Amino acid sequence: MGFSQAFKLAFKSLSGSKMRAFLTMLGIIIGVASVIILVSLMQGMTGEVTSMFEDMGTNTLTVSVTGRGSSRTVDAEDMYDLYEENTDVFSAMSPTVQVMGQVKNGTDSDSFSSTTVTGVSEQYDTIGKLTLSEGRFLTYSDLENRSKVAVVGSYINKSVFGGRAVGQTLKVNGNIITIVGVLDEKGDSTAGSTDDCLYLPYTTASKLTFGEISSYTFATRDSSINSQGTALLENSLYAVFQNSDYYSVSDMQSIVDSMNEMTSMMTMVLVGIAGISLLVGGIGIMNIMLVSVTERTREIGIRKSLGAKRRDIMRQFVIEAGTTSALGGVIGIVFGAAVAVIAGQIIGINASPSVSAIGLSFGVSVFIGVFFGFMPANKAAKLNPIDALRYD
């Protein structure tokens, strides 16, 4: 018996009892669909988070200096000196000052509690990969003169000023700030999003907060030399404080790598849990194939008496089990891909199934069918033709 004939007999057997065939496939369908849905959603979520970090720049290093309890300190000038001495490693540097307080429309009392106000340098647009839709970014003269100017996100531009924010004023903790630039939309321009922001000169921001500058953002020339930049910063700060408790250096690329490693582990765990359904489906196929062998005992006896060999009988039943699981795998792939796309649209992420996930799921489904179909096929192949013909 050739392979083509074995496949024809397998499809004929499945079409002869459609409901039983579907119930046999159900475990495989659920298992394959679960794997594709979980992998697609995890990859989509990982992609979204990674994209957010990449928008902020994976070549950035954040330095936080507490200095509490130490008689030694570092200021913005010290960090600028460090940057200028290592321009072969660093491409930009900016002190960052978080301003806590109220942001109000300059002409009325409306306040915006979700707006983030940050003091930065004129190089922060390069570090944060910020682009302008109109106006200009902060300049060195703004920092020197402690100018009360700001660059705002698209949310403030649209919701407060109707798209004409440049030249208008806002109040930050009662101080009138003139808007000189508007950033391009990066998120969805809603309250609390990445577009709900305001950037001041860090010199102005530190004056408004009456505090010392304790945070700095460095951009390396490439994320591949982040470790070199981190070592430079840590060595310089240790030379000042003689104690690593007074500062910390965060590497954005390391954070992204750690996050990807964590999500990969979570994906493997979820796939393992979903794989239990495939195991159950394989056991179901084995049980149905054992029943099928019992029901077709006389058929097996007739074929053996007509000259069919053990390998022909085994091939027929193995191919039938593999075909059953393969069809279940195809149905599971279609169902899982559709659910993953719909779920991704509801959540707001790109959850398109990957070719690797589809290929792996289909391959595993076929393997499980063949593996669990081997025992019933072996039982059928070992039947004595005389006993099989006597079977009622």
N, C-alpha and C positions, 0 to 999 in steps of 0.2 A: 504494500500500500504506500503510495507516494504522499508527500506532504500536502499537495493540493487537494487530493482526495480526502485526506484526514481533516483538513480545514473545512471542506464542504460538509462532511459528516458532522463536524462540531457545530457548524451554523445550523444545520438541519435539526440537530438535537436541541439546540437552544430555542429555535423558533417553534419547535413542537410543544414546548411548555414555557410560554413567555413569562407568566407570573412567577413560576419557580425560578427561572433564570434571573429575573430581576431581583427577587429576594436573595438569591445566592450572591449577586453582585453588590447588594446594598452595603455590606460592610466595607468593600473595596471603594465604592463610590464615596461613602462618608469619609473614609480615611484619606483618600487622595484629595478630596475637596478641602478637608480640614488643613492638610499640609499646605496646599496652595494658598488658601485664605490667610493662614497665620504667617507664612513666609512673606507673602505680598504686603500685608499690613505692617509687619515689622520692618521690612525693607523701605516701605514708604515713609514710616515714622522716622527711621534712621536717616533717610535722605533729607527729610524736612529739617531735622535738628542739625544735621551736618551743614546744610545749606545756610542755616541761620548763623552758625559759627563761622563759616567761610565768608559770609557777608561782613562779619566783624573783623575778619582777617585772621587766618591761621598762623600768620607770621608775627603775631603780636605777643609781647610779654608784659604782664602787669606786675608792677612793683608796689607793695603796700608797706609803708614804714610806720610802725607804732612808736617806737622809741620811748615808750613809757617806762619810767624807772631808770633811764639812762641819762647821763649828763651830756652825752654826745648826740648831735643831730645832723641831719642832712637837709638841705633846702633845694629849691628849684635850680639855683645856680650851680650847685654841686652836681646835680643830675645832668644839667646841660653840658657841663665840662666833661663828664663821663661819656656822654653821647658824642661830643665833638672829637674826643680822643679815639673813638672807635667807629668812625664812619664807614670803615670797611665791613663792619658787621651790622651796624644799625643804619637804617635809611631815614628814620624820623623818630621824634620823641615829643611827648606832650604831658605836662602835668594835668591831672584831672581832679576837679573839685565838684562834689555833689552838693547842690544847693537845696536845702529843705525849706519849704515855705509856700506861700501862695503866689500863683500866677493869675493875674487879672487882666481883663481887657482895659486898655488905657483910657477908654472913653466911658466905661460904665463899671458896675460892680460885679459883673459875671466872673466867677473864678473857675480855674481848671485844675482840680486836685490831682488828676492822673498824669499831668504833663511832667516829664522828667527834665530837670534843669541841670546842665553840666557845664562847668568851666573848663575850657580846653585851650590849646595853643593854635597857632595858624597852620600847623602841620597835621592837625587831627583829621582833616578831610582826606589826606593821603592814608593815614593809619586806618581809619574807619571806612575807607572806600566810599566816601560821601560824594555825591554829585549834585550840582545845583540846577534847578529849573529856571531860576531867575535871580538877579542880584549878584552878590559876591559872598565869599567866605570871610572869616576873620583874617586880619592882617597883623603884621608885626607892630605897626604903629598903634593898633587897637590895644595890644597888650601893654605897650610902653606907656600909653596915655590913660590906661584903665578906662577905656571908652565904654559907655553904657550902650552897647550895640549887641545885636543877637542875630543868629541864623535859626530859623524855625523849620519844623517839619511840615509836610503837606496837610496834616490834620488841622493844625492851627490856621494855616493859610486858607483852607477851604471853608472850615466851619465857622471861623471867627471873622475873617476878612473877605470872604467870597472870592478868593483867588487873587486878591490884590494886597498882599501883606507888606510888600517892600515899601518902606517909608512910613508905615503905621507904627504905633507904639503899644507896648504892653507894660504892666507893672509887675515887678518881681520883688516881693516883700516891701512894697511901697515905693520902689525905685522905678522911675520911668526908663524903659529900655526901647531903643529904636531898632526896628527890624531892617536889616541890610541885605538879607538873602533868604531864599526858600529852597529847601532840599527836594530832590526828586522823590516821588513816592516809592517806598520800599515794601510796605506791608499793604494793609487794606484801608489806611487813612481813617481809622476809628480811634475813639478815646482809649488810651492805654496801650495802643499798638506802638510799633517802632517809629511810626510817623508822628506820634504825639510827643515831640521833643523840642528842646530849646537849648542852643549852645551860646555861651557867653565867653569872652576872654577870661582865662583862668585868673588873671590879676584882678579883674572886676569881681569875679565870683568869690575869691578869697576875701576881698574887702567886704562883700555883702554878708559873708558867714562869720567873719571875725575869727577865722581859724587858720591853723597851719596847713600847708599842702602836704598830704601824706600818701598820695597815690600818683603813680606815673605809668604811662603806657609807652612802651618802646616797640618799634616795628623793625624787624630784622630784614635784611635784603632778600632772604628766602627762608621759608619755613624749615629747610633742611639744615640751617645753621642756628636754629633756635636753641639747641643745647649749648652751643658756643656762647651765644648771647646770654643765656641764663648763667653760665659759669662766670662770665665777666661781671655781671651784676652782683651775683652772690659774693664773689671774691672782694669786690670793691666795698660792698656794704659791711662785710665781715671785718674788713680792715678798719672801718670806722667804729663799729659797735662792739667788736670782739665777742659777739653773742648772736647766734642766729635766731633767737627768740624775738628780736626787735624788728624783724623784717620778714617778708615772704615774697617769692617770685613765682608767678603762675605762667605756665607755658600753654598757650591756646591750642597748639598742635597736639600736645600731650593730652590735653583734656578731650579733644576730638578722638584721638586714638583710643583712649580709655573708654570713652562712650561707645565707640564702634565695637570694641572688644566685649563690652558688657552686653550690648544688644545682640551680638553674634551668639554669645552664650545663652541668652534668653531665648533666641530663636531656636537653637539646638534643643533646649529643654522642651519648648512648646511643640516642636516637630516630633520629639520623642514621645510626648504624651499623645499627640495625634496619631503617631505610628501604631499605637495600641489598637486603634480601629482597623488598621490594615492587618494586624495579627489576627484579630477576631474574624475579619473577612476571610482570611486564608483558612482558618479553622472551619468556617462555614462552607467554603468551597470543598474542602476535604470531606466533610460530612455528606454533602450532597453527592459528591462523586462516588463515595462508598455506597450510598443508596442506589445510584445509577448503575454501579457494577452489579449489585444484587438484582436489580430489575432487568438487566440485560444479560443475565447469565446464559440463557439459551442462545441469544444472539452471538455471544462470545464462543460458545461451544460450536455453533454452526460454522463460524468463520475459521476456527481452528481445524475443524474436520475438512474444510475446503482448502486447507493448506496455509492458512495465516500463521505466521511465526510469532513467538513471544514478543519480539521487538515491534512487530506491527501492531499488536494489541496495546502494548505499552505506549507506543507513539500516539495511537488514536486517543487514548484517555488523557495523556499528558497535554497534547495539543488542545483537547477540549477544555481542560482546566485552565490552560494558559489563555485560550481565546476568551473564556468567561471573564477572567480577571482583567484581560486587556480591554475588553469592551467596558467593563466597570470602570477601569482607569480613564478611558476616553470620556465617559459620561461625567466622572468625577472632575476631570480637568475642565470641561466646559462649564459645569455647575460652579466649581470653585472659582474659576476666573471671573465669571459673571458676578458672583457675590462679592469677590474682592474688589472689583472695580466700583460696584455700587456702594459698598461700605466705605471705600476710599473717598468717593464723592461726598458722602454724607459727613464723614469726619473732616474732609477738607485736605486730603493728602493724595499724592499720586501712588496708587497701590496696584499698578499694572503688574501682572504675573511675569516673572523672569523666565527666560528660556531654560535656565538651569533647573529651576524649581519644577517646571512642567516635565522636563526630561527625566529628572530624578524620580518624580512621583510615578510617571508611566513605567519607567524601568523597574521600580520596586514592586509595582502592582503586578507586572508580568512575572517577575521572579517569584513572588509569593504564590501566584497561581500554579506555576510549574512546580515549585517546591512542595506545596501542600497537595498537589495533584499526583505526585510521584507514588505515594503509598497506595492510593486506590488503583492507580495504573499497574503497579507491581502485583497487587492482589489479582487484578483481572488477568494479567499475563500468565500467572502461575496456575490458573484454573485448569483442572484436568478436563479435556474435551468430552470425555464420556460422562463424567459427573455433571458437567455443565449442560449436556444434552438431556440428562435425566431430570434436571431441575425444573420444578413446576412453578 
